[in-house]
């Protein structure tokens, strides 16, 4: 799996987990969902994504590498 695919998978999993927590644990977890969305939006414009650095340290390689 490439780094790009891993980032998309990680973001999708985080959104699903945060929605499940909102539905079954507390409605306050909606803030986590909003944070994830805001982070995705800012990374689209700035190119800075904290998940990329974490996944690179876990051994994922970019398809351009």
Protein Blocks (a to p, Z undefined) as FASTA:
>chain_A
ZZklmmmmmmmmmmmmmmmmmmmmomklmmmmmmmmmmmmmmmmnopafklmmmmmnopa
cfkZZ
